[in-house]
């Protein structure tokens, strides 16, 4: 039987030990909350999660749990 897209994603996540999560540029509260919530769920299953953001977390959302763990990890274009 062929996997549905949902099943294929679930199997891919189950088979990996490290997961990269990212949001769109200039994330709003919904995007940041989704990133943080999914990271917490995945870490609860033993996954190593890297939370990637293009820019540091906005001052509007620094109160969010684990917001400090979500940060840029690569230099911006032209900054090398």
N, C-alpha and C positions, 0 to 999 in steps of 0.2 A: 504494500500500500504506500502511496506517495505522501510525504509529509506536507501539511499545510504550511503556509509561511510562519504562523505562530509556533507550530511544532518545530520547524527548522531553526528558528531563533532560540527557542528554549534548549534544544539539543546543542546548539553552538555554545551557548552560555554555560551549560552544564559541563561541556568538554574542556573548558578553558580555566586556568587558574588565575589569570590576570585579565582584567577588564578595563578598558578606557571609556570613560563617560565624558561627553562634551555637550555644551549648549550652543545656541546661536549667539552671534555677536551682541554685546550689550544686553545680557539676559534680564528679563523681568522677574518678578517674584515667582511666577508659575514655573518658569524654566529652571530657576535656581532651586526651588523647592523640589521639583521632580528629580533633578540631578542629585541633590542631597539625600532624598528619600530612597531612590533606587540604589545609591551607593551604600546606604545603611543596610538595606535588604540583602544586597549581594555580599557585603562583608559578613553579615550574619550567617551566610552559607559557606563561609571560609574563603571567599574570593579576595584577591588583592585588587583594590580599585584605585585607579588614578583618575582624579576629577580634573578635567581640563577646562579652563576658561581663557578666552582671548585677552581679557583684561582682569585686573583684580576685582574682587567682589565690591559692588557699589556700597557706599556708606549707608544706603537705605536698608541693606540686608545683612549687615555685619552681626546683627543679633542672632541670626539663624544658627542652629546647632551645626557644628562642623564647617561653617563658612570659611574659617581660617585655613582649613585643609583644601579648599578649592582655590587654586591660583594658577596664574600663567606658568608654564613650564618651559617654553621655548622663547628665545628672543624674538621680538617683533621684527618684521622685515626692515632691513636697512640699519639695524642696530648692532650688527656683527662687526 
